[in-house]
């Protein structure tokens, strides 16, 4: 049984690689994308709520309603 376990473990690493390293890589990538999302969201909110020639810009809806995509039914 032990030999079978070792053989399957070696085969799995050859076939799929180190799954724990991949999980860590994907987590780091997700964190990076999330940070970029927050920064972009913040910058666009400043554009919508900013100043235009010393006057406040008007916006008709809050930024929170603009930042998420709308799912349309086909």
Phi, psi and omega in degrees: 000319180296319180295320178297317179299314179297318180296315179295323178296315179295316179299317181298318179293322178292321184284315188246352182079188180279103186293333180288323176293321178295319179298318179295319179298315179294324178295317178296319179296318178295320178297317179299314180295322179294319177297318178296320179300313181296320180293316179296317179300318180295316181295319179291324177297322177296320178297315181291327184257007187287196181252149176230107181053054177067008176243149177290140176283147175267140173227141188270343178218156180291156181298328181300329179282338180273337191278346181254138179292150180260130178275125179255138177277142182268000000 
